[in-house]
Amino acid sequence: DFVTGTVSFEGQGRAIVKLEEKGLLHVYVDKQNAEILGAEIFAPDGEHLAHLISWAIEANIDVHQALSLPFYHPVIEEGLRTALRNAASQVEKEAPNLETMRCQDPPVGIFAAKG
């Protein structure tokens, strides 16, 4: 049993800048244990995405662990992060309590402004 994390590259910042605003990425993740199983890629710089996914599979990291790794901005690889987030929201295994702060998230905890 698996879930599919999906992202379209239409409207993705780096794809727009590269004038390659087409593509789709599907990441397949085991529904129960969050293991990354594979992917289908038709995207700008898809070989870079495939490289990262193959490393994640070889390293045996799950979708939550992959999301704890750095993703730089602005790069096509941010599309992979979006697909992983989409898959992570569908798996049964919960993310660890300590989450990586995301750019669009409001500051929380020790990062919150005091006032």
ChimeraX attribute file (.defattr): number of C-alpha atoms within 10 A of each C-alpha:
attribute: neighborCount
match mode: 1-to-1
recipient: residues
	/A:1	7
	/A:2	18
	/A:3	21
	/A:4	21
	/A:5	22
	/A:6	20
	/A:7	23
	/A:8	17
	/A:9	21
	/A:10	14
	/A:11	11
	/A:12	19
	/A:13	17
	/A:14	19
	/A:15	21
	/A:16	14
	/A:17	10
	/A:18	10
	/A:19	10
	/A:20	16
	/A:21	17
	/A:22	15
	/A:23	16
	/A:24	17
	/A:25	23
	/A:26	21
	/A:27	23
	/A:28	23
	/A:29	25
	/A:30	22
	/A:31	18
	/A:32	14
	/A:33	14
	/A:34	24
	/A:35	21
	/A:36	26
	/A:37	18
	/A:38	17
	/A:39	17
	/A:40	13
	/A:41	17
	/A:42	15
	/A:43	22
	/A:44	20
	/A:45	14
	/A:46	18
	/A:47	12
	/A:48	13
	/A:49	21
	/A:50	17
	/A:51	10
	/A:52	15
	/A:53	19
	/A:54	16
	/A:55	12
	/A:56	19
	/A:57	16
	/A:58	10
	/A:59	9
	/A:60	14
	/A:61	15
	/A:62	21
	/A:63	30
	/A:64	23
	/A:65	15
	/A:66	20
	/A:67	20
	/A:68	16
	/A:69	10
	/A:70	10
	/A:71	16
	/A:72	9
	/A:73	11
	/A:74	12
	/A:75	13
	/A:76	23
	/A:77	18
	/A:78	20
	/A:79	23
	/A:80	24
	/A:81	20
	/A:82	17
	/A:83	21
	/A:84	25
	/A:85	18
	/A:86	19
	/A:87	25
	/A:88	24
	/A:89	15
	/A:90	18
	/A:91	21
	/A:92	12
	/A:93	17
	/A:94	13
	/A:95	17
	/A:96	10
	/A:97	6
	/A:98	7
	/A:99	11
	/A:100	12
	/A:101	12
	/A:102	11
	/A:103	8
	/A:104	6
	/A:105	7
	/A:106	9
	/A:107	12
	/A:108	9
	/A:109	6
	/A:110	7
	/A:111	9
	/A:112	9
	/A:113	8
	/A:114	5
	/A:115	3
